[in-house]
């Protein structure tokens, strides 16, 4: 089997599924070459290929995603966790740090209004506004890696 025919997880074992590594650099180039090659195979060829290269842990649902666009289990689980965390902030809350809740708030509840100046230890700093008008600062630490929202007190 040629290099171009190895599954993406074999060609780049250090890039997990869903990583930005598949959307830029060598992983992206390989992905964009592999997917059309795989889709061009006949049904029988795909079946034999999938038997020869079964999906490893963390890649469950990969072939179905490529063939039909079906969301993989890890995406469905992430969506479930974000939906479960759908709680608007209370008037008393000053800091929100739960990962899935922060994601729900910035994706579905708040509106981003501007970037903010990053602190020395921050990789991200943005200002969001809640429907009732309160402002929140989203930041992520370079050393801790966690995102959190802090109410902006004026």
C-alpha positions, 0 to 999 in steps of 0.5 A: 500500500502506498503512503497516500493510502494509509489512513490519516491516523496512521500517517499522522498518529500525533494529530487527534481527530478534530484537531486544527492539525487537520485544517492546516499544515501537513495534516491538512494536505494529507487529509485533502488528498486522502478523502477524495482518494477514499471516496473514489473507491468502489463499495467493495474496495472501501469495505476491504480497506476498512477491514484492513484499517479498522478505526482505532480508539478516538476515531470511532465513526470516522468512515461514516463521517467521510462517507455520509457526513454522520456526526462522530460519537465524540461530536455528539457527546460534546454537543450533549454536554454543551446543551446540558450546560445551557444556563444563563448567568445569574445576577450574582455570578461574577466568574464562570469557568465550567468549560461546557457552560462557557462554550454554551454562553459564547456560542448561543447566549452572549454576543461578542462585541470586541477583542480585548487587550490580552494580559501576559499570561493570556492567549485569548481576551474578548468581550461579550454582552449578555441579552440583559446588557451585562458585559463579560470578559472571556479569557484563556490562560497560556499556562493553565489552558482553561477558559473562563468568563468574568463579569465586567464591573463598570 
